[in-house]
Amino acid sequence: MSRIILANDGIAANAKLELEKLGYVVDTNHYEGEELEKRIQEVECIIIRSATKIRESLIDKAVGSKLRLMIRAGVGLDNIDVKYAESKGFIVRNTPSASSAAVAELAIGHMFSLARYIYISNVTMRNGEWNKKAYKGIELAGKTLGLVGFGRISREVAKRALALGMDVIYFDISGESSLVPECKFVDLDELYANSDFISLHIPFIKEVGTVIGDNEFQKMKDGVYLVDTARGKVVSEDALIRALDSGKVAAAALDVFEEEPTRNEAIYTHPKISLTPHIGASTSEAQDRIGIETINIIKEIL
């Protein structure tokens, strides 16, 4: 009988080939609704990325089936009800290290894009405009970068920012870290007050809700730049628009959104927002590393 792995949001071609060499049938079709409820009962492992959500109702359908392992091919686990899945006997894993460099480089790229108006001049020039005098930017060197969260990705951002000559401060709920000693641990209010750029690297926790709203924006330095490559729901999009329109925030960069794909026209048409469609881990190298890490998990568990 075939041993089936469902990669419901796709998988790197080399990883698929390696799994097939190990004797698995790899289904890369995308299922939703009742089709997914049926298919999940027929596989030993399901691999997902950002698109698929594994909630309690879907988990209940898989109880007593062949399914043993759920893998989030990426960092966050917020699209799996982990505690509930584990309470029903399923093993849940993710690939926390594979995409750190890719997301960090995107965050730094967005900082350059904001500082030098790359994001908007690319649009206006295509409209036949030559706004040279309007796009007087700033340099990253000498600016203070505040990192909210200091996990794997955030530490990779810090290393790159330090190489660019930025001063790096950070806050993390776990406290001070010795992993990047050149960075200074501060409390959140101090971070908000002193950062020229703020980059978010925290998960969205339903019980906590939005982390950055009107109150937090008011604590920030006037003309701050905000970058979010973490989770869209940690920032209130309505509050961000108000902060941009008032000038409190000079510009913002978003790779993640409250709803994906985003339908918030005020966000995707705003002239002070640099946008990417949740591509933080979308590099060839990161996807290869995610594939390798996923294969190692499957070898270990199954």
BELSUL-V564207 format. One record per helix or strand. SS is the DSSP state (A for helix, B for strand). FROM is the first residue (numbers start at 1). LEN is the number of residues. If there is no record, write none. Layout:
ss:SS from:FROM len:LEN
ss:SS from:FROM len:LEN
This chain:
ss:B from:3 len:5
ss:A from:13 len:9
ss:B from:24 len:4
ss:A from:33 len:10
ss:B from:45 len:4
ss:B from:54 len:1
ss:A from:56 len:7
ss:B from:69 len:4
ss:B from:80 len:1
ss:A from:82 len:6
ss:B from:91 len:4
ss:A from:100 len:16
ss:A from:118 len:9
ss:A from:132 len:3
ss:B from:144 len:5
ss:A from:152 len:12
ss:B from:167 len:5
ss:B from:184 len:2
ss:A from:188 len:7
ss:B from:197 len:4
ss:B from:212 len:1
ss:A from:214 len:6
ss:B from:224 len:5
ss:A from:232 len:3
ss:B from:235 len:1
ss:A from:237 len:10
ss:B from:249 len:6
ss:A from:265 len:4
ss:B from:273 len:3
ss:A from:284 len:18
